[in-house]
Amino acid sequence: MGSGRDKRKKVKGKKPGAGADKTERKTERNEEKRGRRMERAAQGGEDDIDALLAAFKLKDERHSRVEVQEGCAAPSPRVYASFTPIPSQKENEVILFGGEWYDGDKDKTYVYNDLYVLNVEKQTWKRIISPNGPLPRTSHQAVCTRTALWVWGGEFTSLNQEKFRHYNDMWRLNLADWTWENIPSKGGPSPRSGHRMILHGKRIILVGGFYDSGRETKYYNDVWAFDLEELKWTPLGPKPGHSAPPPRGGHQLALNGDQLFIFGGYYVKKDAPDPDSFMPKRGKKGDEEEEGKGVIHEDVWVLDLKTLAFERVKKQGMAPNPRTAFGLVTHKKRAVLFGGILDQEGKGDRLFSELFNELYQFNLDTRRWYPVALRPPKKSKAEQEAAAAAEQAQEQQAADNGSSDGAAAGGTADQRQQQQQGGELPPGVSPEMHAKLQRMLAEKGGALHAAAARIQANYRGYRVRQAYKTYKLGGEISELLYSPATYGIDFSAKDMIKPRARAAPMMCVLRNTLWMLGGQVEIAHTDIVLDDLWSLDLNKLDGWRCVKENTVGEDAFKDLSSDEWETGSDSE
């Protein structure tokens, strides 16, 4: 029988390409079966993470090549994405990857893996559709070299936020052709999100983060280095038995030579509180902390990357009050901090969420905090002459119109006389505001006295003495005027536009300009994700510039007064 088959094969002959065709048909059938399996796997519920990720894989495989969509619409609102500047010669582009968006109407959270590039000079976006890339993720981290964007970790959450999956994969996006590569990196950090990464020479430094299994949340304080040439992880500490920062996530990093600074962060602690942390009555995650207390770190640590020794930095200067989810960038020899949120319980069952929109800077050499005072842009000579002419015409008209207007003109003269007698007022402090402060100062035991007393109890030194000499208004008011941002009083920017108070702003620095995208606010227990874009010249500090107005949740903001959304809101 065997020989008969061989004979028939010889008689029938062999069709050219028959084997290749058979292999191709078999491959097609296998791909169809695989596609059907993925489609079945993708048909899951809102808490089925495997189904959701299978659906994303299926969608991704429909793209066979890289597609660049120039001049596309701005990305949809999102938070906890990576917003990473490209260190090119022009320094005019930022890469936005991933993130999440909470739909308050449907009570669902959507996680992304789309990729955008912002040109800050042209103020245009382009979308990069590149197959075989990372799965959707949020709270990941990314750093960028001149040739590639490196992405590590993060998390994916189900639509109803009941289940989570944390990653510990490393991805490289090649900037030359926008292709993704999954870099094998065994022996590295465990899966996590909320960690922070920073570029140090030819390696990536990773610090902290957390892992949420759904049953418990674990926070880390470990430090790792990833060699960009050897593509290997190396643990750096902390050393057993040596001083080290407590575990945390959501902190921030700044680099000054070989000195790595670690700012703040958040974790859940079940035992006694740390002396350098702030424990609100109720943490941000609410039910998640039923077995522990949410703790906001106020500390600053520095790690010497040569000796791998930690040092706790002594708090000096006008430091920001406790907060989490703040943005921080490095500019020259300083770290610049903006925004954040502090959640506390008020009377009864009220939860008070205080949002911030003031700026602070931390000098990386002197290790001292300062509030950042913005100065109104200098007027041109023509503008100054026009303003002087308008003021003179107004005074003349007031004098001609009778006693009431004359009194107003006299008041203007009195104000000028007051400035001459007391010296020039600080930039942005009007005579009217000066008079208002004097009246508030006369109210013994009032809010102004309480704020000034707190300043006096915490701050001393040259800056305080300088305030006494400059303002000549007495100790309490002097110190308050020197540090208005500490209590949400921003005289220098009184008449200047500024971003809404927010948590989790996405920030980066290109050349000497700070760029800030979006963030998150909380109104009546509902999270609203912003999509506005702002810039600030960090050399001139001449005010914020709104590049793109916010388009999300404006109806909710209309129901709040300006004071509420600038400094916080009460949720009942």
Secondary structure in CASP SS format (residue, H / E / C, confidence):
PFRMAT SS
TARGET T0000
AUTHOR 0000-0000-0000
METHOD secondary structure of the structure
MODEL  1
M C 1.00
G H 1.00
S H 1.00
G H 1.00
R H 1.00
D H 1.00
K H 1.00
R H 1.00
K H 1.00
K H 1.00
V H 1.00
K H 1.00
G C 1.00
K C 1.00
K C 1.00
P C 1.00
G C 1.00
A H 1.00
G H 1.00
A H 1.00
D H 1.00
K H 1.00
T H 1.00
E H 1.00
R H 1.00
K H 1.00
T H 1.00
E H 1.00
R H 1.00
N H 1.00
E H 1.00
E H 1.00
K H 1.00
R H 1.00
G H 1.00
R H 1.00
R H 1.00
M H 1.00
E H 1.00
R H 1.00
A H 1.00
A C 1.00
Q C 1.00
G C 1.00
G C 1.00
E C 1.00
D C 1.00
D C 1.00
I H 1.00
D H 1.00
A H 1.00
L H 1.00
L H 1.00
A H 1.00
A H 1.00
F H 1.00
K H 1.00
L H 1.00
K H 1.00
D H 1.00
E C 1.00
R C 1.00
H C 1.00
S C 1.00
R C 1.00
V C 1.00
E E 1.00
V E 1.00
Q E 1.00
E E 1.00
G E 1.00
C E 1.00
A C 1.00
A C 1.00
P C 1.00
S C 1.00
P C 1.00
R C 1.00
V E 1.00
Y C 1.00
A C 1.00
S E 1.00
F E 1.00
T E 1.00
P E 1.00
I C 1.00
P C 1.00
S C 1.00
Q C 1.00
K C 1.00
E C 1.00
N C 1.00
E E 1.00
V E 1.00
I E 1.00
L E 1.00
F E 1.00
G C 1.00
G C 1.00
E E 1.00
W E 1.00
Y E 1.00
D E 1.00
G C 1.00
D C 1.00
K C 1.00
D C 1.00
K E 1.00
T E 1.00
Y E 1.00
V E 1.00
Y C 1.00
N C 1.00
D C 1.00
L E 1.00
Y E 1.00
V E 1.00
L E 1.00
N E 1.00
V C 1.00
E C 1.00
K C 1.00
Q C 1.00
T E 1.00
W E 1.00
K E 1.00
R E 1.00
I E 1.00
I E 1.00
S C 1.00
P C 1.00
N C 1.00
G C 1.00
P C 1.00
L C 1.00
P C 1.00
R C 1.00
T E 1.00
S C 1.00
H C 1.00
Q E 1.00
A E 1.00
V E 1.00
C E 1.00
T C 1.00
R C 1.00
T C 1.00
A E 1.00
L E 1.00
W E 1.00
V E 1.00
W E 1.00
G C 1.00
G C 1.00
E E 1.00
F E 1.00
T E 1.00
S C 1.00
L C 1.00
N C 1.00
Q C 1.00
E C 1.00
K C 1.00
F E 1.00
R E 1.00
H E 1.00
Y C 1.00
N C 1.00
D C 1.00
M E 1.00
W E 1.00
R E 1.00
L E 1.00
N E 1.00
L C 1.00
A C 1.00
D C 1.00
W C 1.00
T E 1.00
W E 1.00
E E 1.00
N E 1.00
I E 1.00
P C 1.00
S C 1.00
K C 1.00
G C 1.00
G C 1.00
P C 1.00
S C 1.00
P C 1.00
R C 1.00
S E 1.00
G C 1.00
H C 1.00
R E 1.00
M E 1.00
I E 1.00
L E 1.00
H E 1.00
G C 1.00
K C 1.00
R E 1.00
I E 1.00
I E 1.00
L E 1.00
V E 1.00
G E 1.00
G E 1.00
F E 1.00
Y E 1.00
D E 1.00
S C 1.00
G C 1.00
R C 1.00
E C 1.00
T E 1.00
K E 1.00
Y E 1.00
Y E 1.00
N E 1.00
D E 1.00
V E 1.00
W E 1.00
A E 1.00
F E 1.00
D E 1.00
L C 1.00
E C 1.00
E C 1.00
L C 1.00
K E 1.00
W E 1.00
T E 1.00
P E 1.00
L E 1.00
G E 1.00
P C 1.00
K C 1.00
P C 1.00
G C 1.00
H C 1.00
S C 1.00
A C 1.00
P C 1.00
P C 1.00
P C 1.00
R C 1.00
G E 1.00
G C 1.00
H C 1.00
Q E 1.00
L E 1.00
A E 1.00
L E 1.00
N E 1.00
G C 1.00
D C 1.00
Q E 1.00
L E 1.00
F E 1.00
I E 1.00
F E 1.00
G E 1.00
G E 1.00
Y E 1.00
Y E 1.00
V E 1.00
K E 1.00
K C 1.00
D C 1.00
A C 1.00
P C 1.00
D C 1.00
P C 1.00
D C 1.00
S E 1.00
F E 1.00
M C 1.00
P C 1.00
K C 1.00
R C 1.00
G C 1.00
K C 1.00
K C 1.00
G H 1.00
D H 1.00
E H 1.00
E H 1.00
E C 1.00
E C 1.00
G C 1.00
K E 1.00
G E 1.00
V E 1.00
I E 1.00
H E 1.00
E E 1.00
D E 1.00
V E 1.00
W E 1.00
V E 1.00
L E 1.00
D E 1.00
L C 1.00
K C 1.00
T C 1.00
L C 1.00
A C 1.00
F E 1.00
E E 1.00
R E 1.00
V C 1.00
K C 1.00
K C 1.00
Q C 1.00
G E 1.00
M C 1.00
A C 1.00
P C 1.00
N C 1.00
P C 1.00
R C 1.00
T E 1.00
A C 1.00
F C 1.00
G E 1.00
L E 1.00
V E 1.00
T E 1.00
H E 1.00
K C 1.00
K C 1.00
R E 1.00
A E 1.00
V E 1.00
L E 1.00
F E 1.00
G C 1.00
G C 1.00
I E 1.00
L E 1.00
D E 1.00
Q E 1.00
E E 1.00
G C 1.00
K C 1.00
G C 1.00
D C 1.00
R C 1.00
L E 1.00
F E 1.00
S E 1.00
E E 1.00
L E 1.00
F C 1.00
N C 1.00
E C 1.00
L E 1.00
Y E 1.00
Q E 1.00
F E 1.00
N E 1.00
L C 1.00
D C 1.00
T C 1.00
R C 1.00
R E 1.00
W E 1.00
Y E 1.00
P E 1.00
V C 1.00
A C 1.00
L C 1.00
R C 1.00
P C 1.00
P C 1.00
K C 1.00
K C 1.00
S C 1.00
K H 1.00
A H 1.00
E H 1.00
Q H 1.00
E H 1.00
A H 1.00
A H 1.00
A H 1.00
A H 1.00
A H 1.00
E H 1.00
Q H 1.00
A H 1.00
Q H 1.00
E H 1.00
Q H 1.00
Q H 1.00
A H 1.00
A H 1.00
D H 1.00
N C 1.00
G C 1.00
S H 1.00
S H 1.00
D H 1.00
G H 1.00
A H 1.00
A H 1.00
A H 1.00
G H 1.00
G H 1.00
T H 1.00
A H 1.00
D H 1.00
Q H 1.00
R H 1.00
Q H 1.00
Q H 1.00
Q H 1.00
Q H 1.00
Q H 1.00
G H 1.00
G C 1.00
E C 1.00
L C 1.00
P C 1.00
P C 1.00
G C 1.00
V C 1.00
S C 1.00
P H 1.00
E H 1.00
M H 1.00
H H 1.00
A H 1.00
K H 1.00
L H 1.00
Q H 1.00
R H 1.00
M H 1.00
L H 1.00
A H 1.00
E C 1.00
K C 1.00
G C 1.00
G C 1.00
A H 1.00
L H 1.00
H H 1.00
A H 1.00
A H 1.00
A H 1.00
A H 1.00
R H 1.00
I H 1.00
Q H 1.00
A H 1.00
N H 1.00
Y C 1.00
R C 1.00
G C 1.00
Y H 1.00
R H 1.00
V H 1.00
R H 1.00
Q H 1.00
A H 1.00
Y H 1.00
K H 1.00
T H 1.00
Y H 1.00
K C 1.00
L C 1.00
G C 1.00
G H 1.00
E H 1.00
I H 1.00
S H 1.00
E H 1.00
L H 1.00
L H 1.00
Y H 1.00
S C 1.00
P H 1.00
A H 1.00
T H 1.00
Y H 1.00
G C 1.00
I C 1.00
D C 1.00
F C 1.00
S C 1.00
A C 1.00
K C 1.00
D C 1.00
M C 1.00
I C 1.00
K C 1.00
P C 1.00
R C 1.00
A C 1.00
R C 1.00
A E 1.00
A C 1.00
P C 1.00
M E 1.00
M E 1.00
C E 1.00
V E 1.00
L E 1.00
R C 1.00
N C 1.00
T E 1.00
L E 1.00
W E 1.00
M E 1.00
L E 1.00
G E 1.00
G E 1.00
Q E 1.00
V E 1.00
E E 1.00
I E 1.00
A C 1.00
H C 1.00
T E 1.00
D E 1.00
I E 1.00
V E 1.00
L E 1.00
D E 1.00
D E 1.00
L E 1.00
W E 1.00
S E 1.00
L E 1.00
D E 1.00
L C 1.00
N C 1.00
K C 1.00
L C 1.00
D C 1.00
G C 1.00
W E 1.00
R E 1.00
C E 1.00
V E 1.00
K E 1.00
E C 1.00
N C 1.00
T C 1.00
V C 1.00
G C 1.00
E H 1.00
D H 1.00
A H 1.00
F H 1.00
K H 1.00
D C 1.00
L C 1.00
S C 1.00
S H 1.00
D H 1.00
E H 1.00
W H 1.00
E H 1.00
T H 1.00
G C 1.00
S E 1.00
D E 1.00
S E 1.00
E C 1.00
END
